[in-house]
Amino acid sequence: MARFPEVRSIAVLAAPIVVTQVGSMLLGVVDMLMVGGLGRDAIAAASLGNLWLFGTLVVGMGIVLGIDPLITQAHGAGDGRAVGLTLQRGLVIAALAGVPTLALWLVTEPVLVLVGQSPALARMAHDYVQVQLPSAFAFLGFIAVRSYLQGRGITSPAMWITLAVNVLNALFNWVLIYGHLGFPALGLVGAGIATGITRSLMLVLLVLVVWRGRLHDGAWQPWSRAALDPAGLLAILRLGLPVGVQLGLEVWAFQAATLFAGWLGDAELAAHTIVLNMASLSFMVPLGISMATVTRVGNLIGARELPAAQHAAWVALAMGAAVMAFSGVTFVVLREFLPTIYTGEDHAVLALATTALPIAGAFQLFDGTQVVGGGILRGMGRTRPAAVFNLVGYYALGLPLGWWLAFETGMGLPGIWWGLTLGLAVVAALLVAWIAARGPARMSA
């Protein structure tokens, strides 16, 4: 790798981020595994609750990520005061974004009933979400502090904290769901409390590590009214709102696809869930590359090294495509084995998953390209095009095409995945074309 210094620079940043993302994903996996002992209804209610919880929280997360280009570019320019001030404003934005998120969580039950879910399951999901209300602010604050560190090239603290809270989350679930160590057995509500505590601890521990480790040295200033400056907050919102829309559109598209699969039948839904879970796990690698690319491209732009930033962008795109090409080939070659990890006896589900996996293999290549492309635009501070491209790719093409192939042509589950794949191919192509025409090298020096 020494012969490819840019690959090494991105990989060193990306590796801890990948572990952090996988660790964050495992929090939900552990929850579902430990709730499993409560029965099918508890699993279904937790799934519904998490669907609504994450589908709303991701928009607030995107808004907070508006600080990314400001921090990375200020760090590249050696402006520590601007870095610290942007973090403070990011924390203010996190608090503001938490308010509508909280309001949406408060209406979990009526929303789930409105979209046709069982009233009994909707009530259980509502109770599961309500005990997590305070953690909305903590999670968005964690995203702000994590972005602050990543923008300065410091990626390991969030990784170690995420790994540690996975252990704590399992312990809290064991205690509160089933009633150990003298605590009452709270069932599904206990799982919600455990998750909320864990999510809040992520912020507390990260702030403690930053403070005790003096990781804020050189990029901090005392709190002042400048943190509340309307112009500064609006600058973050202008960058963050398109990111929130982009992330929301993407998450909601896959939730809609899952709804389509459910309309096809239980076997199709189970197979779709298996394939989507595998695709989501492999997606963590290019997502880590994407987040590292935000830092690398932003730092180089801040240092006014625009040709180097363009080079970093192309290298990162190649890395994202390469790792997902490997995943895609794995999906094709092991298409008959991989689904058996999830279910070894349901032959109908296995057959459907085996049919969909090669399509998901092609999907992987485009997914790796588009997520890194979005990271490049975020590092540049050009966040709107990615939101527009997602709207076109998913909602003008991918979902309508997937629905038509699945239901009108009788293709079933493969039709949904072909629609998603072709829609995502358009998103990836538009991003690459935009970067070629208007990438970092085209920015004014």
C-alpha positions in Angstrom: 0.0 0.0 0.0 3.0 2.2 0.4 3.0 2.6 -3.4 -0.4 4.1 -3.2 -0.2 6.8 -0.6 -3.7 8.2 -1.2 -5.2 4.7 -0.7 -3.3 4.4 2.5 -4.5 7.8 3.8 -8.1 7.0 3.2 -7.8 3.5 4.5 -6.2 4.6 7.8 -9.1 7.0 8.3 -11.7 4.5 7.2 -10.8 1.4 9.1 -11.9 2.6 12.6 -15.0 4.2 11.1 -16.0 0.9 9.5 -15.7 -0.8 12.9 -17.7 2.0 14.5 -20.5 1.6 11.9 -20.6 -2.2 12.3 -20.7 -1.7 16.1 -23.6 0.7 15.7 -25.4 -1.8 13.6 -24.8 -4.5 16.1 -26.6 -2.5 18.8 -29.9 -3.2 16.9 -28.9 -6.8 16.2 -28.3 -7.5 19.9 -31.6 -5.9 20.8 -33.5 -8.1 18.4 -31.7 -11.2 19.5 -32.5 -10.5 23.2 -36.1 -9.5 22.6 -36.5 -12.8 20.7 -37.1 -14.6 24.0 -40.3 -12.6 24.5 -42.1 -14.0 21.5 -43.1 -13.2 17.9 -45.2 -10.1 18.9 -42.3 -8.5 20.8 -40.0 -9.0 17.9 -42.5 -7.5 15.5 -43.2 -4.6 17.7 -39.5 -3.8 18.2 -39.0 -4.0 14.5 -41.8 -1.6 13.9 -40.6 0.8 16.6 -37.1 0.8 15.2 -38.4 1.3 11.7 -40.1 4.5 12.7 -37.4 5.6 15.2 -34.5 5.3 12.7 -36.6 6.6 9.8 -37.1 9.9 11.6 -33.7 10.1 13.5 -31.7 9.8 10.3 -33.1 13.1 9.0 -31.9 14.9 12.2 -28.5 13.1 11.8 -28.2 14.4 8.3 -28.9 17.9 9.4 -26.2 17.7 12.1 -23.7 16.4 9.4 -23.9 19.8 7.9 -21.0 20.6 10.1 -18.8 18.2 8.2 -17.5 20.4 5.4 -17.1 23.4 7.7 -15.0 21.4 10.2 -12.9 19.5 7.6 -12.1 22.6 5.6 -11.4 24.7 8.6 -9.0 22.0 9.9 -7.3 21.8 6.6 -6.8 25.6 6.7 -5.4 25.4 10.2 -8.2 27.5 11.7 -8.7 25.8 15.0 -11.0 28.6 16.3 -13.5 27.9 13.4 -13.4 24.2 14.1 -14.3 24.6 17.8 -17.0 27.2 17.0 -18.5 24.9 14.4 -18.7 22.1 16.9 -20.5 24.4 19.4 -23.0 25.4 16.7 -23.3 21.8 15.7 -24.4 20.9 19.2 -26.9 23.7 19.1 -28.3 22.3 15.8 -28.4 18.8 17.4 -30.6 20.2 20.2 -32.8 22.0 17.7 -33.1 18.9 15.4 -34.0 16.8 18.4 -37.2 18.7 19.0 -39.1 17.6 15.8 -37.6 14.1 16.1 -39.0 13.9 19.6 -42.4 15.1 18.4 -42.5 12.4 15.7 -41.6 9.7 18.3 -44.5 10.9 20.4 -47.0 9.9 17.6 -45.5 6.5 17.0 -48.7 4.6 17.6 -51.1 6.6 15.5 -48.6 6.7 12.6 -48.1 2.9 12.6 -51.9 2.4 12.8 -52.3 4.9 9.9 -50.0 2.8 7.7 -52.0 -0.3 8.4 -50.2 -2.0 11.3 -52.0 -4.0 14.0 -53.2 -1.6 16.8 -51.9 -4.0 19.4 -48.4 -4.1 17.8 -48.5 -0.3 17.3 -49.2 0.2 21.0 -46.3 -2.1 22.0 -44.0 -0.3 19.5 -45.2 3.0 20.9 -44.3 2.1 24.5 -40.9 0.8 23.3 -40.1 4.1 21.6 -41.4 6.4 24.3 -38.9 5.3 26.9 -36.1 6.3 24.4 -37.2 9.9 24.0 -34.4 11.6 25.8 -31.8 9.7 23.8 -32.7 11.5 20.6 -30.8 14.6 21.8 -27.9 12.5 23.1 -27.5 10.6 19.8 -27.5 13.7 17.7 -25.0 15.3 20.1 -22.8 12.2 19.7 -23.0 12.6 15.9 -21.8 16.2 16.2 -18.8 15.3 18.5 -17.9 12.3 16.3 -17.9 14.5 13.2 -15.8 17.0 15.0 -13.1 14.4 15.7 -13.4 12.7 12.3 -12.9 16.1 10.6 -9.6 16.4 12.5 -8.6 12.9 11.5 -9.3 11.4 14.9 -11.4 8.3 14.4 -10.4 5.7 17.0 -12.3 7.1 20.1 -15.7 6.6 18.6 -14.7 3.1 17.6 -13.7 2.0 21.1 -16.7 3.6 22.6 -19.1 1.9 20.2 -17.5 -1.5 20.9 -17.7 -0.9 24.7 -21.4 0.2 24.6 -22.3 -3.0 22.7 -21.2 -5.0 25.8 -23.1 -2.6 28.1 -26.2 -2.8 25.8 -26.3 -6.6 26.1 -25.9 -6.3 29.9 -28.7 -3.7 30.2 -31.0 -5.8 28.0 -30.4 -8.9 30.1 -31.1 -7.0 33.3 -34.1 -5.0 32.2 -35.9 -7.3 29.8 -35.8 -10.4 32.0 -35.4 -8.9 35.5 -32.0 -9.8 36.8 -29.8 -8.3 39.6 -32.9 -7.3 41.6 -34.5 -5.3 38.8 -38.1 -6.1 37.6 -38.7 -7.8 34.3 -39.9 -5.1 32.0 -40.0 -7.0 28.8 -40.0 -4.9 25.6 -40.1 -1.7 27.5 -36.9 -2.8 29.3 -35.3 -3.2 25.9 -36.3 0.3 25.0 -34.8 1.7 28.3 -31.6 -0.3 27.8 -31.2 1.1 24.2 -32.0 4.6 25.4 -29.4 4.5 28.2 -26.8 3.0 25.8 -27.4 5.7 23.2 -27.0 8.4 25.8 -23.9 6.8 27.2 -22.2 7.1 23.8 -22.3 10.9 24.0 -21.2 11.0 27.7 -18.3 8.7 27.1 -17.1 10.4 23.9 -17.2 13.9 25.6 -15.3 12.4 28.6 -12.6 10.9 26.3 -12.3 14.2 24.4 -12.0 16.2 27.6 -9.7 13.9 29.6 -7.6 13.1 26.5 -7.4 16.8 25.6 -8.5 15.9 22.1 -9.9 19.4 21.8 -6.6 21.1 22.1 -5.9 23.5 19.2 -9.5 23.4 18.1 -11.6 24.9 20.8 -12.7 28.2 22.3 -14.8 29.1 25.4 -18.6 29.0 24.8 -19.9 32.4 23.8 -22.8 34.1 22.1 -21.1 33.3 18.8 -22.3 29.7 19.1 -25.9 31.1 18.7 -25.1 33.4 15.8 -28.1 33.0 13.4 -25.8 33.4 10.3 -23.5 30.6 11.5 -26.4 28.3 12.4 -28.1 29.0 9.1 -24.9 28.1 7.2 -25.0 24.6 8.9 -28.6 24.2 8.1 -28.1 25.1 4.4 -25.5 22.3 4.2 -27.3 19.8 6.5 -30.9 20.0 5.4 -30.1 18.5 1.9 -28.0 15.7 3.7 -31.0 15.0 5.9 -33.3 14.9 2.9 -30.9 12.6 1.1 -30.5 10.2 3.9 -34.2 10.2 4.6 -35.1 9.5 0.9 -32.6 6.6 0.9 -33.9 5.0 4.1 -37.5 5.5 3.2 -37.0 4.0 -0.2 -35.7 0.7 1.4 -38.6 0.8 3.8 -41.0 1.2 0.9 -39.3 -1.7 -0.8 -39.7 -3.8 2.3 -43.4 -2.9 2.3 -43.7 -4.1 -1.3 -42.0 -7.4 -0.3 -44.6 -7.8 2.5 -47.4 -7.4 0.0 -46.0 -10.3 -2.0 -46.2 -12.6 1.0 -44.5 -13.8 4.2 -41.8 -15.9 2.3 -40.9 -12.9 0.1 -40.7 -10.6 3.1 -38.4 -13.0 4.9 -36.2 -13.5 1.9 -36.1 -9.7 1.2 -35.1 -9.1 4.9 -32.3 -11.6 4.6 -30.8 -10.2 1.4 -31.2 -6.6 2.7 -29.5 -7.5 6.0 -26.5 -8.9 4.1 -26.4 -5.9 1.8 -26.6 -3.5 4.8 -23.7 -5.3 6.6 -21.4 -5.1 3.5 -22.5 -1.5 3.0 -20.7 -0.6 6.3 -17.3 -0.8 4.5 -17.9 1.8 1.7 -19.8 3.9 4.2 -16.6 4.0 6.3 -14.7 4.9 3.2 -17.3 7.6 2.4 -17.0 9.2 5.9 -13.2 9.1 5.6 -13.5 10.8 2.2 -15.4 13.6 3.7 -12.5 14.3 6.0 -9.8 13.8 3.4 -11.4 15.8 0.6 -12.5 18.6 3.1 -9.0 18.8 4.6 -7.3 19.1 1.2 -9.8 21.7 0.0 -9.2 23.7 3.2 -5.5 23.5 2.6 -6.2 24.8 -1.0 -4.8 21.6 -2.5 -7.6 21.3 -5.1 -5.9 18.9 -7.6 -5.0 16.6 -4.6 -8.6 16.7 -3.4 -9.8 15.7 -6.9 -7.3 12.8 -6.9 -8.5 11.7 -3.5 -12.0 11.8 -4.8 -11.2 9.4 -7.7 -9.2 7.1 -5.4 -12.0 6.9 -2.9 -14.6 6.2 -5.6 -12.4 3.4 -6.9 -12.0 2.0 -3.4 -15.8 2.0 -2.8 -16.5 0.3 -6.1 -13.7 -2.2 -5.5 -14.8 -3.4 -2.1 -18.4 -3.7 -3.2 -17.4 -5.5 -6.4 -15.8 -8.1 -4.1 -19.0 -8.3 -2.0 -21.1 -8.6 -5.2 -19.0 -11.5 -6.4 -19.3 -13.1 -3.0 -23.1 -12.8 -3.2 -23.2 -14.5 -6.6 -20.7 -17.3 -5.8 -22.2 -18.1 -2.3 -25.8 -17.4 -3.2 -26.9 -20.8 -2.1 -25.0 -20.9 1.1 -25.4 -17.4 2.6 -29.2 -17.5 3.2 -28.8 -20.8 5.1 -27.0 -18.8 7.9 -30.4 -17.1 8.6 -32.8 -20.0 7.9 -31.7 -23.5 7.2 -35.1 -25.2 6.9 -37.5 -22.8 5.1 -36.9 -23.9 1.5 -39.3 -21.3 0.0 -37.4 -18.5 1.7 -34.1 -20.0 0.7 -35.1 -20.3 -2.9 -36.3 -16.7 -3.1 -33.2 -15.3 -1.4 -31.0 -17.4 -3.7 -32.7 -15.8 -6.7 -32.4 -12.2 -5.3 -28.8 -12.4 -4.2 -27.2 -12.1 -7.6 -29.2 -9.0 -8.3 -28.2 -7.6 -5.0 -24.6 -8.4 -6.1 -24.9 -5.9 -9.0 -26.7 -3.5 -6.6 -23.6 -3.6 -4.4 -21.3 -2.1 -7.0 -23.6 0.9 -7.5 -24.2 1.3 -3.8 -20.5 1.5 -3.0 -20.0 4.2 -5.7 -22.9 6.3 -4.7 -22.2 6.4 -1.0 -18.6 7.5 -1.6 -19.8 10.0 -4.2 -22.1 11.5 -1.6 -19.1 11.8 0.8 -17.1 13.7 -1.8 -19.9 16.2 -2.2 -20.2 16.6 1.5 -16.5 17.2 1.9 -16.8 19.9 -0.8 -19.8 21.5 0.9 -22.0 20.8 -2.1 -24.8 18.8 -0.5 -27.9 19.6 -2.6 -27.1 17.6 -5.8 -26.9 14.3 -3.9 -30.4 14.9 -2.5 -31.8 15.6 -6.0 -30.1 12.6 -7.5 -31.6 10.3 -4.7 -35.0 11.7 -5.4 -34.7 11.0 -9.1 -33.0 7.6 -8.8 -35.2 6.1 -6.1 -38.6 7.8 -6.5 -38.8 8.6 -10.2 -37.3 5.4 -11.3 -36.3 2.7 -8.8 -39.4 2.3 -6.7 -42.0 2.7 -9.6 -40.0 0.3 -11.7 -39.6 -2.2 -8.9 -43.3 -2.1 -8.2 -44.2 -2.6 -11.8 -41.8 -5.5 -12.3 -42.9 -7.2 -9.0 -46.6 -6.8 -9.4 -47.5 -6.1 -13.1 -45.1 -8.4 -14.8 -45.3 -11.1 -12.1 -41.5 -11.1 -11.5 -42.1 -10.9 -7.7 -39.2 -10.3 -5.3 -36.4 -10.1 -8.0 -38.4 -7.3 -9.6 -38.1 -5.2 -6.5 -34.4 -5.7 -6.4 -34.0 -5.0 -10.1 -35.9 -1.7 -9.6 -33.6 -0.7 -6.7 -30.5 -1.7 -8.6 -31.3 0.3 -11.7 -32.4 3.3 -9.7 -29.2 3.2 -7.7 -27.2 2.9 -10.9 -28.7 6.2 -12.0 -27.8 7.8 -8.7 -24.2 6.5 -8.9 -23.8 7.6 -12.6 -25.1 11.1 -11.9 -22.8 11.5 -8.9 -19.7 10.4 -10.9 -20.6 12.7 -13.8 -21.1 15.6 -11.4 -17.7 15.0 -9.7 -16.0 14.8 -13.1 -17.6 18.1 -14.3 -17.7 20.0 -11.0 -15.4 18.2 -8.6 -12.8 19.7 -6.2 -10.4 20.6 -9.1 -13.1 22.9 -10.5 -13.5 24.9 -7.3 -12.1 28.4 -7.3 -8.6 28.4 -5.6 
